[in-house]
Amino acid sequence: MPSAFCLILSVHCSRYDAIAVMLKLRAILIMTVYAILAALASLWMAKQSYSWFPPEAAAEAKLQDDLFSLFTGLGTFIYLGVIGPFLYSLVFHRASKYDMSDGPPIEGNTWLEIVWTGVPLVLVLTLSFVSYRTYEKMAVRGPMELVHLHMPEMMQSAYAEPFDSTPQQ
């Protein structure tokens, strides 16, 4: 008799197939719940980062605080996204005490290679863009603003005398 899961999906499968599908769904559900918890924890950490600074002393402080909060939240999400699966695999997929063998040489997953190259690229470019936009909003021009503080209409023009090539005595 087919399992209830196979009847719901309207497919023909054995009991072992249904168990395998249910375990995959369970793993996807666990990863989704963990990702949501990591996102909530990173949002909380980003909001907490505002309290780490002294009182605002410049007009640009709010822009800097917002940028730091973004970096803190994203850094927390990446940290939890790496450390969570690491600890899970350390606890549940640990090799036996005297197992010195290597795992199977798996290679050729092009989709995975594209994802783990593209995601950091998009993150770095996005953070660079946001940082540059914040820099432009602050209107920091550096020392050039101090160099050009003169007012041209108040300065008198200087004219050089024509060069005389006759020898002087």
TORTIVEX-382048 format. One record per residue (C-alpha): x, y, z; residue in one letter. Coordinates in steps of 0.1 Angstrom, whole numbers, plus 2048, in hexadecimal, padded with zeros to 3 digits. Each point is the difference from the previous one (the first is absolute). Example, Ala and Ser with C-alpha at 12.3 -4.5 7.8 and 13.67 -1.06 7.14 Angstrom:
! residues 2
<node><u>87B</u><v>7D3</v><w>84E</w><type>A</type></node>
<node><u>80E</u><v>822</v><w>7F9</w><type>S</type></node>
! end
This chain:
! residues 169
<node><u>800</u><v>800</v><w>800</w><type>M</type></node>
<node><u>80E</u><v>822</v><w>7F7</w><type>P</type></node>
<node><u>808</u><v>819</v><w>81B</w><type>S</type></node>
<node><u>7EA</u><v>81E</v><w>806</w><type>A</type></node>
<node><u>81C</u><v>817</v><w>7F3</w><type>F</type></node>
<node><u>7FF</u><v>7EF</v><w>7DE</w><type>C</type></node>
<node><u>7DB</u><v>803</v><w>7FF</w><type>L</type></node>
<node><u>801</u><v>825</v><w>807</w><type>I</type></node>
<node><u>81A</u><v>806</v><w>7E4</w><type>L</type></node>
<node><u>7ED</u><v>7E8</v><w>7E9</w><type>S</type></node>
<node><u>81F</u><v>7EC</v><w>7F7</w><type>V</type></node>
<node><u>808</u><v>7DC</v><w>802</w><type>H</type></node>
<node><u>81C</u><v>7F9</v><w>818</w><type>C</type></node>
<node><u>80B</u><v>7E6</v><w>818</w><type>S</type></node>
<node><u>801</u><v>804</v><w>826</w><type>R</type></node>
<node><u>826</u><v>807</v><w>7FF</w><type>Y</type></node>
<node><u>7FC</u><v>81B</v><w>7E5</w><type>D</type></node>
<node><u>7E6</u><v>811</v><w>815</w><type>A</type></node>
<node><u>816</u><v>7FF</v><w>81F</w><type>I</type></node>
<node><u>81D</u><v>80F</v><w>7EB</w><type>A</type></node>
<node><u>7EA</u><v>81C</v><w>7F3</w><type>V</type></node>
<node><u>7F3</u><v>808</v><w>823</w><type>M</type></node>
<node><u>824</u><v>801</v><w>80E</w><type>L</type></node>
<node><u>80A</u><v>818</v><w>7E4</w><type>K</type></node>
<node><u>7E2</u><v>816</v><w>808</w><type>L</type></node>
<node><u>809</u><v>7FE</v><w>825</w><type>R</type></node>
<node><u>824</u><v>80C</v><w>7F8</w><type>A</type></node>
<node><u>7F3</u><v>81C</v><w>7EA</w><type>I</type></node>
<node><u>7E8</u><v>80B</v><w>81B</w><type>L</type></node>
<node><u>81C</u><v>7FF</v><w>81B</w><type>I</type></node>
<node><u>817</u><v>815</v><w>7E9</w><type>M</type></node>
<node><u>7E4</u><v>819</v><w>7F9</w><type>T</type></node>
<node><u>7F8</u><v>804</v><w>825</w><type>V</type></node>
<node><u>825</u><v>804</v><w>807</w><type>Y</type></node>
<node><u>804</u><v>81B</v><w>7E5</w><type>A</type></node>
<node><u>7E2</u><v>813</v><w>80E</w><type>I</type></node>
<node><u>80F</u><v>7FE</v><w>823</w><type>L</type></node>
<node><u>822</u><v>80B</v><w>7F3</w><type>A</type></node>
<node><u>7EF</u><v>81D</v><w>7EE</w><type>A</type></node>
<node><u>7ED</u><v>80B</v><w>81F</w><type>L</type></node>
<node><u>820</u><v>7FD</v><w>815</w><type>A</type></node>
<node><u>813</u><v>815</v><w>7E7</w><type>S</type></node>
<node><u>7E5</u><v>81B</v><w>800</w><type>L</type></node>
<node><u>801</u><v>801</v><w>826</w><type>W</type></node>
<node><u>826</u><v>803</v><w>7FF</w><type>M</type></node>
<node><u>7FE</u><v>81C</v><w>7E6</w><type>A</type></node>
<node><u>7E8</u><v>813</v><w>817</w><type>K</type></node>
<node><u>817</u><v>7FA</v><w>81E</w><type>Q</type></node>
<node><u>81E</u><v>80F</v><w>7ED</w><type>S</type></node>
<node><u>7F1</u><v>823</v><w>803</w><type>Y</type></node>
<node><u>806</u><v>7FF</v><w>826</w><type>S</type></node>
<node><u>825</u><v>7F8</v><w>7FC</w><type>W</type></node>
<node><u>809</u><v>823</v><w>7F5</w><type>F</type></node>
<node><u>804</u><v>820</v><w>814</w><type>P</type></node>
<node><u>7E7</u><v>81C</v><w>7FB</w><type>P</type></node>
<node><u>7FF</u><v>810</v><w>7DE</w><type>E</type></node>
<node><u>818</u><v>81D</v><w>7FD</w><type>A</type></node>
<node><u>7FD</u><v>806</v><w>7DA</w><type>A</type></node>
<node><u>7E5</u><v>802</v><w>7E6</w><type>A</type></node>
<node><u>810</u><v>7E2</v><w>7EE</w><type>E</type></node>
<node><u>7FE</u><v>7EA</v><w>81F</w><type>A</type></node>
<node><u>7DD</u><v>7F2</v><w>7F7</w><type>K</type></node>
<node><u>80C</u><v>7F6</v><w>7DD</w><type>L</type></node>
<node><u>81E</u><v>7EF</v><w>80F</w><type>Q</type></node>
<node><u>7EB</u><v>7EE</v><w>81B</w><type>D</type></node>
<node><u>7E8</u><v>7F4</v><w>7E5</w><type>D</type></node>
<node><u>81C</u><v>7F2</v><w>7EB</w><type>L</type></node>
<node><u>810</u><v>7EF</v><w>81E</w><type>F</type></node>
<node><u>7DF</u><v>7F1</v><w>80A</w><type>S</type></node>
<node><u>7FC</u><v>7F2</v><w>7DD</w><type>L</type></node>
<node><u>823</u><v>7F0</v><w>801</w><type>F</type></node>
<node><u>7F9</u><v>7F3</v><w>823</w><type>T</type></node>
<node><u>7DF</u><v>7F0</v><w>7F6</w><type>G</type></node>
<node><u>80E</u><v>7F0</v><w>7E0</w><type>L</type></node>
<node><u>81F</u><v>7F4</v><w>812</w><type>G</type></node>
<node><u>7EB</u><v>7F0</v><w>81B</w><type>T</type></node>
<node><u>7EB</u><v>7EF</v><w>7E6</w><type>F</type></node>
<node><u>81E</u><v>7F2</v><w>7EE</w><type>I</type></node>
<node><u>810</u><v>7F5</v><w>820</w><type>Y</type></node>
<node><u>7E1</u><v>7EE</v><w>80C</w><type>L</type></node>
<node><u>7FC</u><v>7F1</v><w>7DD</w><type>G</type></node>
<node><u>823</u><v>7F1</v><w>801</w><type>V</type></node>
<node><u>802</u><v>7F6</v><w>825</w><type>I</type></node>
<node><u>7DE</u><v>7F0</v><w>802</w><type>G</type></node>
<node><u>805</u><v>7E5</v><w>7E5</w><type>P</type></node>
<node><u>824</u><v>7FC</v><w>80C</w><type>F</type></node>
<node><u>7F5</u><v>7F7</v><w>823</w><type>L</type></node>
<node><u>7E4</u><v>7EA</v><w>7F3</w><type>Y</type></node>
<node><u>817</u><v>7EC</v><w>7EB</w><type>S</type></node>
<node><u>81A</u><v>7FF</v><w>81C</w><type>L</type></node>
<node><u>7E7</u><v>7F0</v><w>817</w><type>V</type></node>
<node><u>7EB</u><v>7EA</v><w>7E9</w><type>F</type></node>
<node><u>818</u><v>7F6</v><w>7E4</w><type>H</type></node>
<node><u>81F</u><v>7FA</v><w>814</w><type>R</type></node>
<node><u>817</u><v>7E4</v><w>7F4</w><type>A</type></node>
<node><u>806</u><v>7E2</v><w>816</w><type>S</type></node>
<node><u>81E</u><v>801</v><w>817</w><type>K</type></node>
<node><u>818</u><v>7EC</v><w>7EA</w><type>Y</type></node>
<node><u>7F2</u><v>809</v><w>7DE</w><type>D</type></node>
<node><u>81E</u><v>80F</v><w>7EC</w><type>M</type></node>
<node><u>7F0</u><v>7FD</v><w>7DD</w><type>S</type></node>
<node><u>7F9</u><v>81D</v><w>7EA</w><type>D</type></node>
<node><u>7DD</u><v>808</v><w>7F2</w><type>G</type></node>
<node><u>7F7</u><v>7F9</v><w>7DC</w><type>P</type></node>
<node><u>810</u><v>817</v><w>7E7</w><type>P</type></node>
<node><u>7E2</u><v>814</v><w>7F5</w><type>I</type></node>
<node><u>805</u><v>81A</v><w>7E5</w><type>E</type></node>
<node><u>7EE</u><v>810</v><w>7E3</w><type>G</type></node>
<node><u>7E3</u><v>811</v><w>810</w><type>N</type></node>
<node><u>7FF</u><v>81F</v><w>7EA</w><type>T</type></node>
<node><u>7E1</u><v>80E</v><w>810</w><type>W</type></node>
<node><u>80F</u><v>800</v><w>823</w><type>L</type></node>
<node><u>820</u><v>810</v><w>7F3</w><type>E</type></node>
<node><u>7EC</u><v>81C</v><w>7EF</w><type>I</type></node>
<node><u>7EC</u><v>806</v><w>81F</w><type>V</type></node>
<node><u>81E</u><v>801</v><w>818</w><type>W</type></node>
<node><u>813</u><v>817</v><w>7E9</w><type>T</type></node>
<node><u>7E2</u><v>816</v><w>7F7</w><type>G</type></node>
<node><u>7F1</u><v>806</v><w>822</w><type>V</type></node>
<node><u>820</u><v>80F</v><w>810</w><type>P</type></node>
<node><u>806</u><v>815</v><w>7E0</w><type>L</type></node>
<node><u>7DD</u><v>80E</v><w>802</w><type>V</type></node>
<node><u>804</u><v>806</v><w>826</w><type>L</type></node>
<node><u>821</u><v>813</v><w>7FC</w><type>V</type></node>
<node><u>7F4</u><v>815</v><w>7E3</w><type>L</type></node>
<node><u>7E0</u><v>809</v><w>812</w><type>T</type></node>
<node><u>812</u><v>809</v><w>820</w><type>L</type></node>
<node><u>819</u><v>815</v><w>7EC</w><type>S</type></node>
<node><u>7E3</u><v>812</v><w>7EF</w><type>F</type></node>
<node><u>7EF</u><v>807</v><w>821</w><type>V</type></node>
<node><u>820</u><v>80C</v><w>80F</w><type>S</type></node>
<node><u>807</u><v>817</v><w>7E3</w><type>Y</type></node>
<node><u>7DD</u><v>80E</v><w>801</w><type>R</type></node>
<node><u>804</u><v>807</v><w>825</w><type>T</type></node>
<node><u>821</u><v>811</v><w>7F9</w><type>Y</type></node>
<node><u>7F0</u><v>816</v><w>7E6</w><type>E</type></node>
<node><u>7E3</u><v>809</v><w>817</w><type>K</type></node>
<node><u>819</u><v>80C</v><w>81A</w><type>M</type></node>
<node><u>80E</u><v>818</v><w>7E6</w><type>A</type></node>
<node><u>824</u><v>7FB</v><w>80C</w><type>V</type></node>
<node><u>817</u><v>811</v><w>7E8</w><type>R</type></node>
<node><u>820</u><v>7FC</v><w>814</w><type>G</type></node>
<node><u>81B</u><v>81B</v><w>800</w><type>P</type></node>
<node><u>7F6</u><v>80E</v><w>7DE</w><type>M</type></node>
<node><u>7E4</u><v>813</v><w>811</w><type>E</type></node>
<node><u>819</u><v>812</v><w>816</w><type>L</type></node>
<node><u>818</u><v>808</v><w>7E3</w><type>V</type></node>
<node><u>7E5</u><v>812</v><w>7ED</w><type>H</type></node>
<node><u>7F1</u><v>815</v><w>81B</w><type>L</type></node>
<node><u>80C</u><v>821</v><w>7F0</w><type>H</type></node>
<node><u>7E6</u><v>817</v><w>7F0</w><type>M</type></node>
<node><u>80B</u><v>808</v><w>7DD</w><type>P</type></node>
<node><u>7ED</u><v>821</v><w>7FE</w><type>E</type></node>
<node><u>812</u><v>80E</v><w>81E</w><type>M</type></node>
<node><u>823</u><v>7F8</v><w>7F5</w><type>M</type></node>
<node><u>813</u><v>818</v><w>7E9</w><type>Q</type></node>
<node><u>80F</u><v>7F2</v><w>7E1</w><type>S</type></node>
<node><u>826</u><v>7FE</v><w>7FD</w><type>A</type></node>
<node><u>811</u><v>808</v><w>7DF</w><type>Y</type></node>
<node><u>823</u><v>7F7</v><w>7F8</w><type>A</type></node>
<node><u>817</u><v>81A</v><w>7EF</w><type>E</type></node>
<node><u>80C</u><v>7F6</v><w>7DE</w><type>P</type></node>
<node><u>822</u><v>7EF</v><w>7FF</w><type>F</type></node>
<node><u>81C</u><v>817</v><w>7F5</w><type>D</type></node>
<node><u>81D</u><v>7ED</v><w>7F1</w><type>S</type></node>
<node><u>81A</u><v>81D</v><w>801</w><type>T</type></node>
<node><u>81C</u><v>7FB</v><w>818</w><type>P</type></node>
<node><u>7FE</u><v>814</v><w>820</w><type>Q</type></node>
<node><u>81D</u><v>814</v><w>80D</w><type>Q</type></node>
! end
